[in-house]
Amino acid sequence: MRIDLPQDVDLDENHYELHCIYLHPYYLRQGIGTKAIMSAFDTVRELEKGF
């Protein structure tokens, strides 16, 4: 999983993009992808605390 500042020129530093997330097919339909997305949200919240 990779989270970074947006590549779109019309967005500012108050936005982030999830560039990639990969999940092995064996782990599909088990809620792991949802947990990964929630982890990405938590990471962004932590990054915002630094500003």
KEDO-305426 format. One record per atom (N, C-alpha, C): residue number from 1; atom name; x, y negated, z negated. Coordinates in Angstrom, 1 decimal, always signed. Each point is the difference from the previous one (the first is absolute). Example, Ala and Ser with C-alpha at 12.3 -4.5 7.8 and 13.67 -1.06 7.14 Angstrom:
residues 2
<baro pos="1" site="N" X="+13.2" Y="+5.7" Z="-7.8"/>
<baro pos="1" site="CA" X="-0.9" Y="-1.2" Z="+0.0"/>
<baro pos="1" site="C" X="+0.9" Y="-1.2" Z="+0.0"/>
<baro pos="2" site="N" X="-0.4" Y="-1.1" Z="+0.7"/>
<baro pos="2" site="CA" X="+0.9" Y="-1.1" Z="+0.0"/>
<baro pos="2" site="C" X="-0.8" Y="-1.1" Z="-0.8"/>
END
This chain:
residues 51
<baro pos="1" site="N" X="+0.8" Y="+1.2" Z="+0.0"/>
<baro pos="1" site="CA" X="-0.8" Y="-1.2" Z="+0.0"/>
<baro pos="1" site="C" X="+0.9" Y="-1.2" Z="+0.0"/>
<baro pos="2" site="N" X="-0.4" Y="-1.0" Z="+0.8"/>
<baro pos="2" site="CA" X="+0.8" Y="-1.2" Z="+0.1"/>
<baro pos="2" site="C" X="-1.0" Y="-1.2" Z="-0.1"/>
<baro pos="3" site="N" X="+0.3" Y="-0.9" Z="-0.9"/>
<baro pos="3" site="CA" X="-0.8" Y="-1.3" Z="-0.1"/>
<baro pos="3" site="C" X="+1.0" Y="-1.1" Z="+0.2"/>
<baro pos="4" site="N" X="-0.5" Y="-1.0" Z="+0.8"/>
<baro pos="4" site="CA" X="+0.9" Y="-1.1" Z="+0.3"/>
<baro pos="4" site="C" X="-0.9" Y="-1.2" Z="+0.3"/>
<baro pos="5" site="N" X="+0.7" Y="-1.2" Z="+0.1"/>
<baro pos="5" site="CA" X="-0.7" Y="-1.2" Z="+0.4"/>
<baro pos="5" site="C" X="-0.6" Y="+0.2" Z="+1.4"/>
<baro pos="6" site="N" X="-1.0" Y="-0.7" Z="+0.4"/>
<baro pos="6" site="CA" X="-0.6" Y="+0.2" Z="+1.3"/>
<baro pos="6" site="C" X="+0.8" Y="-0.5" Z="+1.1"/>
<baro pos="7" site="N" X="-0.2" Y="+0.7" Z="+1.1"/>
<baro pos="7" site="CA" X="+0.8" Y="-0.4" Z="+1.3"/>
<baro pos="7" site="C" X="-0.8" Y="-1.0" Z="+0.8"/>
<baro pos="8" site="N" X="-1.3" Y="-0.2" Z="-0.3"/>
<baro pos="8" site="CA" X="-0.8" Y="-0.9" Z="+0.7"/>
<baro pos="8" site="C" X="+0.4" Y="-1.4" Z="-0.4"/>
<baro pos="9" site="N" X="+0.2" Y="-0.9" Z="+0.9"/>
<baro pos="9" site="CA" X="+0.5" Y="-1.4" Z="-0.2"/>
<baro pos="9" site="C" X="-1.1" Y="-0.8" Z="-0.7"/>
<baro pos="10" site="N" X="-1.3" Y="+0.3" Z="+0.1"/>
<baro pos="10" site="CA" X="-1.0" Y="-0.8" Z="-0.5"/>
<baro pos="10" site="C" X="-0.3" Y="+0.4" Z="-1.5"/>
<baro pos="11" site="N" X="+0.7" Y="+0.9" Z="-0.6"/>
<baro pos="11" site="CA" X="-0.2" Y="+0.4" Z="-1.4"/>
<baro pos="11" site="C" X="+1.2" Y="-0.5" Z="-0.8"/>
<baro pos="12" site="N" X="-0.3" Y="-0.4" Z="-1.2"/>
<baro pos="12" site="CA" X="+1.1" Y="-0.5" Z="-0.9"/>
<baro pos="12" site="C" X="+0.4" Y="+1.1" Z="-1.0"/>
<baro pos="13" site="N" X="+0.8" Y="-0.5" Z="-1.0"/>
<baro pos="13" site="CA" X="+0.6" Y="+1.0" Z="-0.9"/>
<baro pos="13" site="C" X="-1.0" Y="+0.5" Z="-1.1"/>
<baro pos="14" site="N" X="-1.2" Y="-0.4" Z="+0.2"/>
<baro pos="14" site="CA" X="-1.1" Y="+0.5" Z="-0.9"/>
<baro pos="14" site="C" X="-0.6" Y="+1.3" Z="+0.6"/>
<baro pos="15" site="N" X="+0.5" Y="+0.5" Z="+1.1"/>
<baro pos="15" site="CA" X="-0.5" Y="+1.2" Z="+0.6"/>
<baro pos="15" site="C" X="+1.1" Y="+1.0" Z="+0.1"/>
<baro pos="16" site="N" X="-0.3" Y="+1.2" Z="-0.1"/>
<baro pos="16" site="CA" X="+0.9" Y="+1.2" Z="+0.2"/>
<baro pos="16" site="C" X="-0.6" Y="+0.9" Z="+1.0"/>
<baro pos="17" site="N" X="+0.9" Y="+0.8" Z="+0.6"/>
<baro pos="17" site="CA" X="-0.4" Y="+1.1" Z="+1.0"/>
<baro pos="17" site="C" X="+0.5" Y="+1.3" Z="-0.5"/>
<baro pos="18" site="N" X="-0.8" Y="+1.0" Z="+0.2"/>
<baro pos="18" site="CA" X="+0.4" Y="+1.4" Z="-0.2"/>
<baro pos="18" site="C" X="+0.5" Y="+0.5" Z="+1.3"/>
<baro pos="19" site="N" X="+1.3" Y="+0.1" Z="+0.2"/>
<baro pos="19" site="CA" X="+0.5" Y="+0.3" Z="+1.3"/>
<baro pos="19" site="C" X="-0.1" Y="+1.5" Z="+0.4"/>
<baro pos="20" site="N" X="+0.1" Y="+0.8" Z="-1.0"/>
<baro pos="20" site="CA" X="-0.1" Y="+1.5" Z="+0.3"/>
<baro pos="20" site="C" X="-0.4" Y="+0.7" Z="-1.2"/>
<baro pos="21" site="N" X="-0.7" Y="+1.1" Z="+0.2"/>
<baro pos="21" site="CA" X="-0.2" Y="+1.0" Z="-1.1"/>
<baro pos="21" site="C" X="-0.1" Y="+1.3" Z="+0.7"/>
<baro pos="22" site="N" X="+0.7" Y="+1.0" Z="-0.5"/>
<baro pos="22" site="CA" X="+0.0" Y="+1.3" Z="+0.6"/>
<baro pos="22" site="C" X="-0.4" Y="+1.0" Z="-1.1"/>
<baro pos="23" site="N" X="-0.8" Y="+1.0" Z="+0.5"/>
<baro pos="23" site="CA" X="-0.5" Y="+1.0" Z="-0.9"/>
<baro pos="23" site="C" X="+0.1" Y="+1.4" Z="+0.7"/>
<baro pos="24" site="N" X="+0.6" Y="+0.9" Z="-0.6"/>
<baro pos="24" site="CA" X="+0.1" Y="+1.3" Z="+0.7"/>
<baro pos="24" site="C" X="-1.4" Y="+0.7" Z="+0.1"/>
<baro pos="25" site="N" X="-0.3" Y="+0.6" Z="+1.1"/>
<baro pos="25" site="CA" X="-1.3" Y="+0.6" Z="+0.2"/>
<baro pos="25" site="C" X="-0.4" Y="+0.9" Z="-1.1"/>
<baro pos="26" site="N" X="+0.9" Y="+0.7" Z="-0.7"/>
<baro pos="26" site="CA" X="-0.4" Y="+0.9" Z="-1.1"/>
<baro pos="26" site="C" X="-0.7" Y="-0.8" Z="-1.1"/>
<baro pos="27" site="N" X="+0.2" Y="-1.3" Z="-0.1"/>
<baro pos="27" site="CA" X="-0.5" Y="-0.8" Z="-1.1"/>
<baro pos="27" site="C" X="-1.2" Y="-0.8" Z="+0.4"/>
<baro pos="28" site="N" X="-0.6" Y="+0.2" Z="+1.2"/>
<baro pos="28" site="CA" X="-1.2" Y="-0.7" Z="+0.4"/>
<baro pos="28" site="C" X="-1.2" Y="+0.4" Z="-0.8"/>
<baro pos="29" site="N" X="-0.9" Y="-0.9" Z="-0.2"/>
<baro pos="29" site="CA" X="-1.3" Y="+0.3" Z="-0.6"/>
<baro pos="29" site="C" X="+0.1" Y="+0.4" Z="-1.5"/>
<baro pos="30" site="N" X="+1.0" Y="-0.5" Z="-0.6"/>
<baro pos="30" site="CA" X="+0.2" Y="+0.2" Z="-1.5"/>
<baro pos="30" site="C" X="+0.1" Y="-1.2" Z="-0.8"/>
<baro pos="31" site="N" X="-0.3" Y="-1.2" Z="+0.7"/>
<baro pos="31" site="CA" X="+0.0" Y="-1.3" Z="-0.7"/>
<baro pos="31" site="C" X="+1.4" Y="-0.6" Z="-0.2"/>
<baro pos="32" site="N" X="+1.0" Y="+0.7" Z="+0.6"/>
<baro pos="32" site="CA" X="+1.4" Y="-0.5" Z="-0.2"/>
<baro pos="32" site="C" X="+0.2" Y="-1.3" Z="+0.8"/>
<baro pos="33" site="N" X="-0.6" Y="+0.0" Z="+1.2"/>
<baro pos="33" site="CA" X="+0.1" Y="-1.3" Z="+0.8"/>
<baro pos="33" site="C" X="-0.6" Y="-1.2" Z="-0.7"/>
<baro pos="34" site="N" X="-1.1" Y="+0.3" Z="-0.6"/>
<baro pos="34" site="CA" X="-0.7" Y="-1.1" Z="-0.8"/>
<baro pos="34" site="C" X="+0.9" Y="-0.4" Z="-1.1"/>
<baro pos="35" site="N" X="+0.6" Y="+0.9" Z="-0.7"/>
<baro pos="35" site="CA" X="+0.9" Y="-0.4" Z="-1.1"/>
<baro pos="35" site="C" X="+1.2" Y="-0.8" Z="+0.5"/>
<baro pos="36" site="N" X="+0.5" Y="+0.4" Z="+1.2"/>
<baro pos="36" site="CA" X="+1.1" Y="-0.7" Z="+0.6"/>
<baro pos="36" site="C" X="-0.4" Y="-1.5" Z="+0.4"/>
<baro pos="37" site="N" X="-1.2" Y="-0.2" Z="+0.5"/>
<baro pos="37" site="CA" X="-0.5" Y="-1.3" Z="+0.3"/>
<baro pos="37" site="C" X="-0.1" Y="-0.8" Z="-1.3"/>
<baro pos="38" site="N" X="-0.6" Y="+0.6" Z="-1.0"/>
<baro pos="38" site="CA" X="-0.1" Y="-0.7" Z="-1.3"/>
<baro pos="38" site="C" X="+1.3" Y="-0.4" Z="-0.6"/>
<baro pos="39" site="N" X="+1.0" Y="+0.9" Z="+0.2"/>
<baro pos="39" site="CA" X="+1.4" Y="-0.3" Z="-0.4"/>
<baro pos="39" site="C" X="+0.5" Y="-1.2" Z="+0.8"/>
<baro pos="40" site="N" X="-0.3" Y="-0.1" Z="+1.2"/>
<baro pos="40" site="CA" X="+0.4" Y="-1.2" Z="+0.9"/>
<baro pos="40" site="C" X="-0.6" Y="-1.2" Z="-0.6"/>
<baro pos="41" site="N" X="-1.3" Y="+0.0" Z="-0.3"/>
<baro pos="41" site="CA" X="-0.6" Y="-1.2" Z="-0.6"/>
<baro pos="41" site="C" X="+0.7" Y="-0.4" Z="-1.3"/>
<baro pos="42" site="N" X="+0.3" Y="+1.0" Z="-0.9"/>
<baro pos="42" site="CA" X="+0.7" Y="-0.3" Z="-1.2"/>
<baro pos="42" site="C" X="+1.3" Y="-0.6" Z="+0.2"/>
<baro pos="43" site="N" X="+0.7" Y="+0.5" Z="+1.0"/>
<baro pos="43" site="CA" X="+1.3" Y="-0.6" Z="+0.4"/>
<baro pos="43" site="C" X="-0.1" Y="-1.4" Z="+0.4"/>
<baro pos="44" site="N" X="-1.0" Y="-0.4" Z="+0.8"/>
<baro pos="44" site="CA" X="-0.2" Y="-1.3" Z="+0.4"/>
<baro pos="44" site="C" X="-0.3" Y="-0.9" Z="-1.2"/>
<baro pos="45" site="N" X="-0.8" Y="+0.5" Z="-0.9"/>
<baro pos="45" site="CA" X="-0.4" Y="-0.8" Z="-1.2"/>
<baro pos="45" site="C" X="+1.3" Y="-0.3" Z="-0.8"/>
<baro pos="46" site="N" X="+0.9" Y="+1.0" Z="-0.1"/>
<baro pos="46" site="CA" X="+1.3" Y="-0.2" Z="-0.7"/>
<baro pos="46" site="C" X="+0.8" Y="-1.0" Z="+0.7"/>
<baro pos="47" site="N" X="+0.1" Y="+0.0" Z="+1.3"/>
<baro pos="47" site="CA" X="+0.7" Y="-1.0" Z="+0.8"/>
<baro pos="47" site="C" X="-0.5" Y="-1.4" Z="-0.2"/>
<baro pos="48" site="N" X="-1.3" Y="-0.1" Z="-0.1"/>
<baro pos="48" site="CA" X="-0.6" Y="-1.3" Z="-0.2"/>
<baro pos="48" site="C" X="+0.3" Y="-0.6" Z="-1.3"/>
<baro pos="49" site="N" X="+0.2" Y="+0.8" Z="-1.0"/>
<baro pos="49" site="CA" X="+0.4" Y="-0.5" Z="-1.3"/>
<baro pos="49" site="C" X="+1.3" Y="-0.7" Z="+0.0"/>
<baro pos="50" site="N" X="+0.9" Y="+0.4" Z="+0.9"/>
<baro pos="50" site="CA" X="+1.3" Y="-0.6" Z="+0.1"/>
<baro pos="50" site="C" X="+0.0" Y="-1.4" Z="+0.6"/>
<baro pos="51" site="N" X="-1.1" Y="-0.5" Z="+0.6"/>
<baro pos="51" site="CA" X="-0.1" Y="-1.3" Z="+0.6"/>
<baro pos="51" site="C" X="-0.4" Y="-1.0" Z="-1.0"/>
END
